[in-house]
Structures are given as structure tokens and as C-alpha cells.
Amino acid sequence: MDQRCGDQAWPYAQRKEPQHHEPLTRQDLQRPSQRHAPAALHQNGSHQNGQQNGHQNGAHQNGAAQRPDLTHPETVRIAPVQRPPQHQPKRAEEPKELPGHDEELEDRLTEAKPKTKTHTDTEPDTEPETDQPKKTRKPLAIALAVLVVAALTGATIFAVNEFSGQAAVETKPPAAPVDVQPLVKPASAQGTAPTPQGVQRALAGPAGSGALGTLTGSVVDPATGTVLWQQGDTNPATPASSLKVLTAAAALLELDKTAQLSTKVVRGAEPGTVVIIGGGDPTISATPGSSVYPGAAQLDDLVNQVRQQGPVTKVLYDLGRYAGEQMGPQWETVDIAGGSVAPIVPFMVDGGRLDPRKVEVARTPNPAQQAADAFAARLGATAAPGVAPPGAQTIAEVKSASIEQLVDNMMQISDNVLTEAVARELAIKTGNEPSFAGGVKAVRETLTKHGFDLSGASFVDGSGLSATNKIPAKLLTDVLMAAAKPALDDRTAKLRPLLTSLPVAGGSGTLAGRYGGVAAQGKGWVRAKTGTLTGVNALAGVVVDEDGRVLVFAFMSASPGNPETEVRPALDVLATALRGCGCS
């Protein structure tokens, strides 16, 4: 699964729904999602966030970056105010770096020498050669230098210039907290339009890198729909986790973005017995303050509600919401211990992780029993599988974060378990079986209904973990173009959050530790979903070129090269070439 993270959870600001949509500017995509990452910086820009937030006292005007609005509120570094004696102001200490996300957790890195599968950071897996690519992994890294400018009551906020190393600046806190309601604005046709000839010249060198092996891809200007570069873009190729772009798009198009997944407890048939009805939420947190999922429901909240109803001696858990197999086609059980997946069931805590503080960590082979045991232990009871009595009284309930936030999180940390849960909710909404096959059918039907051509696309899960999945690069750019185009029709309005869910080069999610060296020019300007299996690497997203045009791209590489030192850096250089392109 495309994900790695630091040892502790990161803070997320409260999200407010946008009131309306306006045209997207280049600045909207030049910086990361407000909850995760640093933006590309204007050296002489001024910060206007204070005015957008409804106050001006906390505004920065000393070389900070311009930060246009997005749908996600800012992630902020907050140092508690140590109030000094009056008339003796102190300079607060430097903010600590937030944990970042590293590369794909789904990955199983191929080594030159055969090794026993250990799924550790220092000993990558090896697998027998087959006709299908296998999954790979890379070491955990923490890299997130965040440019943040915001203001909250009772806190000192610091803006950190990621690229220039400018010292932190103390700002005066406002009188009261402010609800931030940023807007998503689409790419406009402002700036010189690139030409196919110009883009082809810019990509000729990077696309010819031997590290990329067989490369297929597509580059499109969403403002005009012009195809600027293509190479085998209709040939089906293995997408790995870039397939999540399709699942996320289908969910945003069909599901209510404000909907939440509900986990309930009802009275059992016998005195002292309660039944947990799995509602499809894999993000429930068993350890307060230690979840990798923002806005997660708390298991303790569910327990406390039940405790108020009287003594409990037995806990049953009902998994009837889902059907079919718990492991996807071509999934491997070794990936459970490796941290890529857990069996997909409608009741679990922390995505089945054994350590809820880490994105990449071993998971349990029986997540429902693990969750039920944690619940029952708090009540001094035992736990076992069961079925809720018809019409049973609900005595407790907790709800997940919104669908939009779940989609955002699954894209940022490339969470396979959460993605498959979202696919099953889509299946239920569209009248399909809540299974792997039903989720895939729902994704296909939804995208087709909204005008996307799925010719040549064949996939068996929603997360991209199966090596048998095949889709053309053109399908990825078609979806991304619909999300980024200037005309705000209903389809584009629903897809707009897809753009802000994409990890940011050098700043957030699975791209946090990438875009060094010759690709550094792409930091903050490229946003893309990653994908990696053994012998397969993909990158699909958006970039703002030097003329201010937003371009969408999808690149898929089939190469025996080392993914960490050769293939991924070559893909990063390819996307960065688009950033440096004044290709008129």
C-alpha cells in the first residue's frame, strides 16, 4: 500500500464545506493541500490568509508565500503560548517538524539477491519471477517541511520558509478562533498555452531515460482539452495504486460527500449481551490521540455509551454488511504482516494495525476479532462473532469522518483497506454486492455513467494492489482533466476535491520524501498519486507550468530498474520537466 508515515499522528484543522465554487487559478495547485504540505513559494509574495480567514491581526507580510484558497483548511504548527511578564515579550522556540509520509506501503521492493520475506524497513521482500508484477516496499522516512500561516486563540503560530530557511517569525494571536472556509478554484486559461511540439521537446530527454523501461503516458491541457503528449496512452498497463484515482473519482461522483459511516451497538437476545453491527468504518480509533486517520470515531466513546446501559458479559460482532472474500484477487497473506492490507471486514479498529500510531506497520489477520476484543475488554466481557436480532434496540453509535475526508486520507497515505471500504460503500449505494467484484462493478458503472470511456480497463480491486489490474494512461488523464477544467459543470464540481487529495511533491503523503536533486524544481508544483509494484511504477496528477497553465499527466513505467534510486526519480524528473516548460 502506497504509504509511510512518522511515528505519531499529525494534526488536522477543522474542515468547512465550501459555499460555492469559483474558477481555479494556478496558485491553487502550486501549493499542497492545506492540511499536509508546503506550497511552492513566491520570493517576494505577501501572505493574505489573515484576510481570507476573517481577520488581519495575524497576517504575515514579511516575505511569506502567497497562499490561495483550497478546500482543505491549513495544517498549522502550534506552540503553546508561554506568556511572559508584561512588557517582556519572548521569542517562542522553533516549531518541530511534523511527520511526513514516505513511499508506497503496498510496495514490495525487488532485490538482486533472493531473501526471505520479512517486510522490514531494512530487508525488502523478494519474490519469484512471474508474468505479473508483484508488490514492493521502501524504507520509512520522515520528511515534511511545512509552510504554514494561520492563527488560533491561545497559540503562537509560526511561518516556516521551507526553501529559503528564513527564521521563524512570531505573530500576534487573534482575539478569537476563526472558521476558515477556503474555496476551490479551477485552472483558468490564463497564461501562454503550451503546444504539443513544445511539450514533446521538453519531454523528449526525460521520457527517453533507460530507467523507465517501457513508458506509457499522456499529458493534457485541461483548459482546452488539447493532448500535448502521448505515448501508448491507450495501451492497458498496470497502474498499481494510481488506480485509486478511479475509485476516489467514482466515490466523489456518486456518494454524498458529507455522509458518514455509522457503527452501532444493539441489545442482544440474552441479558448482558450486546451486538456490534459493523458499519464499514475501518478508521475507528482504539487509542485516543494515536490515529493515522483524521476525525476518526473513538472506540472508547462507543464503550462509554454501552456502559451507561448496564453490565455487559458478552459482546458479539455482526459482519453481515459485506459479502464475498475478505482478501482480494491476487492479494497475498504475507502483505498482512507486511502492513499493506488487512482482511476487508465491516468492523475493525485502526485499519487493523497492530500499532495505531504508524501508517506502515504489521496488521492483524483477524481485524474484527481484534476490535471486538478491545471493545469487550473495556467492559470486562468476552467477544465472539454473531448476528444482531431483528429490530434490536440501538444503545450506542459512533460515526466516521465524512466521505470526502475519507477519500482525501486514502489518497494521501494510499490506504488500501480504507479504499476497499469506500468501494464497498459505493457498491451498496449503486445496488451492487458489497464485495471486491461489486466494488469494481460500481466504480466502472459510475465512471461510465459520467461519460468516461473504460475501454481497455480491467481491474479486480479498488486499491490497485492486484498485479493483474490493467488500465490505459488516457483514462487517468481523462478523469484528472474533468476535475481540473475551468468550466464548473456538475461533474467537475463533484470531482474538484480529487485535486486537493493528491500528495504534493516534496511536501505531503507518498510524495513527501521525493523530488530531490534535479527534480527539486517540481517541489510544491507537482501533485500526484503514486503507484508501485515490483517492476511497475506510476505517477498521475497535475502540475503548474512556468507560464501558469495547469497541466494533467499520467505516466506508467514497466521497468526492472531499482524503484527507489532509478525509476521513481526518473518519473519525478519527467513531471518536473512539465513544471519547467514554457512550451509555447
C-alpha positions in Angstrom: 0.0 0.0 0.0 1.4 3.4 -1.0 2.1 4.7 2.4 4.6 5.5 5.1 4.4 7.9 7.9 6.1 9.1 11.1 5.7 7.6 14.5 2.9 9.9 15.5 -0.3 11.2 14.1 -0.4 14.6 12.6 -2.8 17.4 13.3 -5.6 18.3 11.0 -7.6 21.6 11.0 -11.4 21.5 11.1 -12.8 21.3 7.6 -15.7 23.5 6.5 -17.6 22.9 3.3 -17.1 25.5 0.5 -20.1 27.7 0.0 -19.6 27.9 -3.8 -17.0 27.3 -6.5 -15.1 29.8 -8.5 -12.6 29.5 -11.3 -9.3 27.7 -10.4 -6.1 29.6 -10.6 -2.6 28.4 -11.0 -1.9 29.2 -7.3 -4.5 26.6 -6.2 -2.2 23.9 -7.5 1.2 25.5 -6.8 0.9 24.5 -3.2 -0.1 21.5 -1.2 -3.3 20.5 0.4 -3.7 22.9 3.3 -3.7 20.0 5.8 -0.5 18.5 4.7 2.3 20.3 3.0 4.3 23.3 1.9 3.5 25.3 -1.2 5.8 26.5 -3.9 7.0 29.9 -2.8 7.0 33.4 -4.4 10.1 35.0 -3.1 8.5 38.5 -2.9 4.9 37.5 -2.3 2.8 38.6 0.6 0.6 36.4 2.8 -3.1 37.2 2.6 -4.5 34.3 4.6 -5.5 36.6 7.5 -8.0 38.4 5.4 -9.3 35.2 4.0 -9.8 33.9 7.5 -11.8 36.8 8.5 -9.1 38.6 10.5 -6.0 40.6 9.8 -4.1 40.8 13.1 -2.3 37.5 12.4 -1.4 38.4 8.8 2.2 37.9 7.6 3.8 40.3 5.2 7.5 39.7 5.6 8.4 37.5 2.6 5.9 34.8 3.2 4.3 33.0 0.3 1.1 33.8 -1.4 -1.4 31.1 -0.4 -4.6 31.0 -2.4 -7.7 29.2 -1.1 -8.3 25.5 -1.3 -11.0 23.2 0.0 -8.9 21.9 2.9 -8.1 24.1 5.9 -4.5 24.8 6.8 -2.4 22.4 8.8 -0.7 24.5 11.4 2.3 24.2 13.7 1.2 25.4 17.1 3.4 26.1 20.0 1.6 26.7 23.3 1.9 30.3 24.4 4.2 30.8 27.3 3.0 34.2 28.5 6.0 36.3 29.8 5.7 39.1 32.3 4.0 42.2 30.9 6.3 44.4 28.7 8.8 41.5 28.4 7.8 39.6 25.2 9.7 36.4 24.5 10.5 34.8 21.2 9.0 31.4 21.1 11.0 28.3 20.3 11.3 26.9 16.8 8.4 24.7 15.7 9.0 20.9 15.5 8.8 19.2 12.1 5.6 17.3 11.5 5.9 13.7 10.5 5.8 13.1 6.7 4.6 10.3 4.6 7.0 8.2 2.5 6.5 6.0 -0.5 4.1 3.2 -1.2 3.4 0.8 1.6 1.9 -1.6 -0.9 5.4 -1.8 -2.5 7.5 -4.9 -2.3 11.0 -3.9 -3.4 12.8 -6.3 -5.7 16.3 -7.1 -4.5 19.1 -8.6 -6.6 19.7 -11.3 -4.1 16.8 -13.6 -3.0 15.7 -13.1 0.5 13.1 -14.4 2.8 10.1 -12.1 3.1 10.5 -10.0 6.2 8.6 -6.8 5.4 11.0 -4.7 7.4 12.5 -1.3 6.5 15.9 -2.7 6.1 15.2 -6.0 4.4 12.9 -5.6 1.4 11.0 -8.5 0.1 11.9 -10.6 -2.9 9.5 -12.8 -4.8 9.8 -15.4 -7.5 9.5 -14.1 -11.0 6.1 -14.4 -12.6 4.5 -12.9 -15.6 2.7 -10.4 -13.4 4.4 -7.6 -11.4 4.5 -8.1 -7.6 4.2 -5.5 -4.9 7.2 -3.6 -3.5 8.0 -1.6 -0.4 10.7 1.0 0.5 12.1 2.2 3.8 10.3 4.5 6.1 11.3 8.2 6.0 10.1 11.3 7.7 10.1 14.4 5.6 7.6 17.2 5.9 8.8 20.8 6.0 5.6 22.8 6.2 5.0 26.4 5.3 2.1 27.3 7.5 0.4 30.6 8.2 -2.7 30.6 10.4 -4.0 31.9 13.7 -5.8 30.3 16.6 -6.7 31.5 20.1 -4.1 30.8 22.8 -1.4 29.8 20.5 1.7 31.2 18.8 1.8 30.5 15.1 5.0 30.3 13.1 5.5 30.5 9.4 8.5 28.5 8.2 10.0 29.2 4.8 10.9 25.8 3.6 13.1 26.7 0.7 14.9 29.8 1.9 15.5 28.7 5.5 14.1 32.0 6.8 13.9 32.2 10.6 10.5 31.6 12.3 8.6 34.8 12.9 6.4 35.3 16.0 3.0 36.6 15.2 0.3 38.0 17.5 -2.6 35.6 18.1 -6.1 36.9 17.2 -8.8 37.6 19.7 -10.9 34.6 18.8 -10.7 31.4 16.6 -11.8 31.8 13.1 -13.7 29.3 10.9 -11.8 29.0 7.6 -13.9 28.4 4.5 -11.5 28.2 1.6 -12.8 27.8 -1.9 -11.6 25.5 -4.7 -10.9 27.5 -7.9 -10.3 25.7 -11.2 -7.5 26.2 -13.6 -8.0 29.1 -15.9 -6.9 29.6 -19.5 -4.7 32.5 -18.3 -1.0 32.3 -19.3 0.5 31.2 -22.6 -0.9 28.0 -23.9 1.6 25.2 -24.4 1.8 23.5 -27.8 2.2 19.8 -28.5 5.5 20.5 -30.2 6.8 22.4 -27.2 5.8 19.7 -24.7 7.2 17.0 -26.9 10.6 18.8 -27.0 10.6 19.3 -23.2 9.8 15.6 -22.5 12.0 14.1 -25.2 15.0 13.7 -23.0 13.3 12.6 -19.7 10.9 10.3 -21.4 13.8 8.5 -23.1 15.5 7.6 -19.8 16.5 4.0 -19.8 15.4 3.7 -16.2 11.8 4.0 -17.2 11.8 0.9 -19.4 8.5 0.7 -21.2 6.8 4.0 -20.6 3.2 4.8 -21.5 1.6 8.1 -20.7 -0.4 11.2 -21.6 -0.2 15.0 -20.9 -3.3 17.2 -21.5 -4.1 20.9 -21.1 -7.5 20.8 -19.2 -8.3 24.4 -20.2 -8.6 23.4 -23.8 -8.6 19.6 -23.8 -5.6 19.6 -26.1 -3.5 16.4 -25.9 0.1 17.8 -25.6 2.0 14.5 -25.4 1.1 10.8 -25.7 3.0 7.6 -25.8 1.0 4.4 -25.8 -1.7 6.2 -23.9 -4.4 3.8 -24.9 -2.4 0.7 -24.1 -3.5 -1.0 -20.9 -0.7 -1.1 -18.3 -0.5 -2.0 -14.6 -1.5 1.1 -12.6 -0.6 -0.1 -9.1 -2.0 2.5 -6.6 -2.7 5.1 -9.2 -5.9 3.1 -9.7 -7.1 4.8 -6.6 -7.7 7.8 -8.7 -10.6 6.0 -10.4 -12.1 4.7 -7.1 -11.8 8.2 -5.5 -13.4 9.8 -8.5 -16.3 7.4 -8.6 -16.9 7.9 -4.8 -16.9 11.7 -5.2 -19.3 11.5 -8.1 -21.8 9.1 -6.5 -21.7 9.3 -2.7 -22.8 12.2 -0.6 -19.5 13.8 0.4 -20.9 14.8 3.8 -22.1 11.2 4.6 -20.6 9.3 7.5 -20.2 5.6 8.2 -22.0 4.5 11.3 -21.0 1.8 13.8 -23.8 0.8 16.1 -24.3 -1.4 19.2 -27.6 -3.1 19.8 -29.1 -5.2 22.6 -28.5 -8.9 22.2 -31.1 -11.7 22.5 -29.9 -12.6 26.0 -29.5 -10.4 29.1 -26.0 -8.9 29.4 -25.3 -9.4 25.7 -24.7 -6.7 23.1 -24.0 -6.9 19.4 -21.7 -4.6 17.5 -23.0 -4.1 13.9 -20.1 -3.3 11.6 -20.9 -0.3 9.5 -18.0 -0.3 7.2 -15.8 2.1 9.0 -12.2 0.8 9.3 -10.9 4.0 10.9 -12.3 3.7 14.4 -9.6 4.6 16.8 -8.9 2.3 19.8 -6.2 4.7 21.2 -7.3 8.3 21.6 -4.8 10.7 20.0 -2.9 8.0 18.2 -4.8 7.5 14.9 -3.4 7.9 11.4 -7.0 8.8 10.3 -8.1 12.4 11.0 -11.6 12.7 12.5 -11.8 9.1 13.4 -14.6 7.8 15.7 -13.4 6.7 19.1 -13.9 3.1 20.4 -14.0 4.5 24.0 -17.0 6.6 23.0 -18.9 3.6 21.9 -17.9 1.7 25.1 -19.0 4.5 27.4 -22.4 4.7 25.7 -22.9 1.0 26.3 -21.6 1.1 29.8 -24.3 3.5 30.7 -26.9 0.9 29.8 -25.8 -1.6 32.4 -23.5 -4.6 32.9 -22.3 -6.5 29.8 -21.0 -10.0 30.0 -20.8 -11.0 26.3 -20.1 -9.0 23.1 -21.0 -10.3 19.7 -20.0 -8.7 16.4 -22.0 -8.8 13.2 -20.1 -8.6 9.9 -23.2 -9.0 7.7 -22.7 -5.7 5.9 -20.1 -7.2 3.5 -20.2 -10.2 1.2 -17.6 -12.3 -0.6 -14.0 -13.0 0.2 -12.0 -10.9 2.7 -8.8 -10.8 0.7 -8.7 -9.5 -2.9 -7.8 -11.4 -6.0 -4.0 -11.9 -6.3 -3.6 -10.4 -2.8 -1.0 -12.3 -0.7 -1.3 -13.1 3.0 2.3 -12.0 3.5 1.1 -8.5 2.9 -0.9 -8.6 6.2 2.3 -8.9 8.3 4.0 -6.5 5.9 1.4 -3.8 6.6 -0.1 -3.4 3.2 -3.5 -4.8 4.0 -5.8 -6.5 6.4 -8.8 -8.7 5.6 -11.6 -6.4 4.5 -14.4 -6.6 7.1 -17.0 -4.0 8.1 -15.8 -3.8 11.7 -12.2 -3.1 12.7 -10.1 -0.5 14.5 -7.2 1.5 13.2 -7.4 -0.3 9.8 -6.3 -3.5 11.5 -3.0 -2.0 12.5 -1.1 -3.5 15.5 0.3 -0.1 16.2 -2.2 2.7 15.6 0.4 5.4 15.6 2.1 4.3 12.4 0.8 4.1 8.8 3.2 1.3 7.8 3.1 -1.4 10.5 2.1 -5.1 10.7 -1.7 -5.7 10.6 -3.8 -8.4 12.2 -5.1 -11.4 10.2 -8.4 -11.1 12.1 -9.3 -7.4 12.5 -12.9 -7.9 13.5 -11.9 -10.1 16.5 -9.1 -7.8 17.4 -11.6 -4.9 17.5 -14.2 -6.8 19.4 -11.7 -8.0 22.0 -10.6 -4.4 22.6 -14.2 -3.4 23.0 -15.1 -6.3 25.3 -12.0 -5.9 27.5 -13.1 -2.4 28.4 -16.4 -3.8 29.6 -15.0 -6.9 31.3 -16.7 -9.2 28.8 -15.8 -11.7 26.2 -16.2 -11.3 22.4 -17.3 -13.7 19.6 -18.9 -13.4 16.1 -22.7 -13.3 16.0 -25.8 -11.8 14.4 -27.9 -8.9 15.6 -31.5 -9.8 16.5 -34.0 -8.4 14.0 -35.3 -5.0 15.2 -32.9 -4.8 18.1 -32.7 -1.6 20.1 -29.7 0.6 19.3 -27.9 1.6 22.5 -24.7 3.2 21.2 -23.4 4.7 17.9 -20.3 6.4 16.6 -19.7 7.9 13.2 -16.7 8.3 10.9 -15.3 11.4 9.3 -17.1 12.5 6.1 -16.8 10.5 2.9 -14.8 13.5 1.4 -12.3 13.3 4.2 -12.0 9.5 4.0 -11.3 9.9 0.2 -8.7 12.5 0.9 -7.0 10.3 3.5 -7.0 7.2 1.4 -5.3 9.2 -1.4 -2.7 10.9 0.8 -1.4 7.8 2.6 -2.6 5.4 -0.2 -4.5 3.2 2.3 -5.6 0.0 0.6 -8.0 -1.0 3.4 -9.8 2.3 3.5 -10.0 2.4 -0.3 -11.7 -1.0 -0.4 -14.1 0.1 2.3 -15.1 3.2 0.3 -15.5 1.0 -2.8 -18.0 -1.2 -0.9 -20.0 1.8 0.2 -20.2 2.8 -3.5 -21.4 -0.7 -4.3 -24.1 -0.5 -1.6 -25.2 2.9 -3.0 -25.4 1.6 -6.5 -27.2 -1.6 -5.7 -24.2 -3.9 -6.2 -22.9 -6.6 -3.9 -20.6 -5.1 -1.2 -17.6 -7.3 -2.2 -14.5 -6.9 -4.3 -16.4 -7.7 -7.5 -19.3 -5.5 -6.5 -17.0 -2.6 -5.7 -15.2 -2.8 -9.1 -18.6 -3.0 -10.9 -19.8 0.1 -9.0 -16.7 2.0 -10.0 -17.0 1.1 -13.6 -20.7 1.8 -13.8 -20.3 5.2 -12.1 -17.5 6.4 -14.3 -19.2 5.2 -17.4 -22.4 6.9 -16.4 -20.5 10.2 -16.1 -19.0 10.0 -19.5 -15.6 8.2 -19.1 -14.5 5.6 -21.6 -13.3 2.5 -19.8 -12.3 0.6 -22.9 -9.2 -1.4 -22.2 -9.6 -1.1 -18.5 -9.7 -4.3 -16.5 -9.3 -4.3 -12.7 -10.3 -6.6 -9.9 -10.0 -4.4 -6.8 -10.4 -0.7 -6.0 -7.0 -0.1 -4.4 -4.6 -1.3 -7.2 -2.9 -3.9 -5.1 -3.5 -6.7 -7.5 -0.9 -7.1 -10.2 -3.5 -8.2 -12.7 -5.1 -4.7 -12.9 -4.7 -3.0 -16.3 -5.8 0.4 -17.4 -4.7 2.9 -20.1 -3.0 6.1 -19.1 -5.6 8.1 -21.1 -8.3 7.0 -18.6 -6.3 8.6 -15.7 -5.8 11.9 -17.6 -9.4 11.9 -18.7 -10.6 11.8 -15.0 -8.0 14.3 -13.9 -8.9 16.7 -16.8 -12.5 16.6 -15.8 -11.5 17.5 -12.2 -9.3 20.4 -13.3 -11.0 22.0 -16.3 -12.2 25.6 -15.9 -15.9 25.0 -16.7 -17.6 24.2 -13.5 -20.3 21.8 -14.5 -21.8 19.3 -12.0 -19.3 16.6 -12.8 -16.3 18.9 -12.4 -17.7 20.4 -9.2 -18.0 16.9 -7.6 -14.6 15.9 -8.8 -12.8 19.1 -7.6 -11.7 17.6 -4.2 -9.8 14.9 -6.1 -7.2 17.5 -6.9 -6.6 18.5 -3.3 -6.4 14.9 -2.3 -3.3 14.3 -4.4 0.0 14.2 -2.5 2.3 17.2 -3.0 5.9 16.8 -4.4 8.3 17.1 -1.5 5.6 18.0 0.9 2.9 15.5 1.7 1.7 12.0 1.6 3.5 9.4 -0.5 5.5 12.2 -2.3 6.8 13.8 0.9 10.2 12.2 0.6 10.6 12.6 -3.2 11.6 15.4 -5.6 15.2 15.9 -4.6 18.2 16.6 -6.8 17.4 17.5 -10.4 13.7 17.1 -9.7 13.7 19.7 -6.9 12.2 22.3 -9.2 9.0 20.3 -9.1 8.6 20.6 -5.3 5.3 22.2 -4.4 4.2 22.5 -8.0 3.5 18.8 -8.8 0.6 17.0 -7.1 0.2 13.3 -8.0 -0.9 9.9 -7.0 1.9 7.4 -6.8 1.8 3.7 -7.6 4.4 1.0 -7.2 4.5 -2.8 -7.6 7.5 -4.9 -8.4 8.6 -3.8 -11.9 5.9 -1.2 -12.1 5.8 2.5 -11.1 3.2 5.1 -11.9 2.6 8.8 -11.3 -0.7 10.6 -12.2 -1.6 14.1 -11.3 -1.4 17.8 -12.1 1.4 20.4 -12.4 1.5 24.2 -13.0 4.0 25.1 -15.7 6.1 28.3 -15.7 3.5 30.1 -17.8 0.9 29.5 -15.2 -1.0 26.8 -17.1 -2.3 23.8 -15.2 -1.5 20.5 -17.0 -2.6 17.0 -16.1 -0.5 13.9 -16.7 -0.3 10.2 -16.2 2.9 8.2 -16.6 3.2 4.4 -16.1 6.6 2.6 -16.3 7.3 -1.1 -16.6 11.0 -1.4 -15.7 13.3 -3.8 -13.9 15.3 -0.9 -12.5 15.6 -0.1 -8.8 12.4 1.8 -7.9 14.0 4.0 -5.2 17.2 5.0 -6.9 16.2 4.9 -10.6 12.6 4.6 -11.7 10.8 6.9 -9.3 13.5 9.6 -9.6 13.1 9.3 -13.4 9.3 9.8 -13.1 9.9 12.8 -10.9 12.2 14.4 -13.4 9.6 13.7 -16.1 6.9 15.6 -14.2 9.3 18.3 -13.3 10.1 18.9 -16.9 6.4 19.9 -17.3 6.8 22.3 -14.5 9.8 24.0 -16.2 8.0 24.0 -19.5 7.3 27.3 -21.2 6.3 25.2 -24.1 4.5 27.5 -26.5 
